[in-house]
Amino acid sequence: MKTFLSCFGLAMLFALAGCNSAYRTTARELGIYDADRIIEGHEVTLKTSRKLPIQTLQFTIGQRPALIDGVSYYLNKPAGYRDLSSEDIQMLRKALLTPVHKKAKLNILVDPGHGGSDSGCRSASGTVHEQVITLAIAREVQAQLKAMGHHANLTRPDEKTTRTLDERTLLGASLGIDAFVSIHVNASANPEAKGVETYTLPAFGCEGTLPNSPPRGPLVGHAYLPPSTRLAYYVQKALLDTTQPPPYPQPADRGVRHAHFKVLRDTPAPSILIEIGFMTNAEDFARITDATAQKEIARRIVQGIVRAF
């Protein structure tokens, strides 16, 4: 018992001695070295008063979900007891805290998910197909980008066109694009599941956030992962924008997540995949099938794209 108490006491002293330095390296490496570090139990908040792209970073020790200025973001690895993983520090610094060269004219490839014989998920009645919704929103994204003076192409022009995933990634390569934006609709056996989520590749050596998603690579997409992460974050943030009252209930924030989807793996450009809502949720279904709401969803996607560049 005495030995146990001695060891326990030493462990507590060690922990207390290290409290002042916990997450100091993370703050320094992210460039927010003067940030307030608030650690309450397993909850960590890094907050800076300086005008930086990231003002507040919140996460839970031992877990991947985090909040970046209130937007849900999944870390590539669970937060450690002392610092974030080197993969996450490097990714956040390059993606969100390093200045980027502004581009006056963008070249964007917009990918309406599915198409042709692949209709994607369907409504409960079977009358509304994912490929119709994604095409309507993608066309609006293309139109809005062009109206702003940017180049924008679609991977498929209509509902009948069938284009394989390989063909979509090759099209991106042939057009010399600045970004690939794939638009999809989600579905779940749980009718309560709802909200928007935006995917990037996991960092090299890291698992995805979907089940059975072990590390893969190196992959083509890994070379473009920091700008992909930046793009995903700003699109997700724009989709949740509360500054203008939307013509539909504000969507739930399911976060920036990570997956080894083909278009994210193999497209030689910054690439994201957006799930704009759930076909199987009544609230989301009403939003994503309304023509006015579809234009607003497109406007927000465009807002995020332009902000990222």
Order of alpha helices (4+ residues) and beta strands (2+ residues): alpha-alpha-beta-beta-beta-beta-beta-alpha-beta-alpha-beta-alpha-beta-beta-alpha-beta-alpha-beta-alpha-alpha
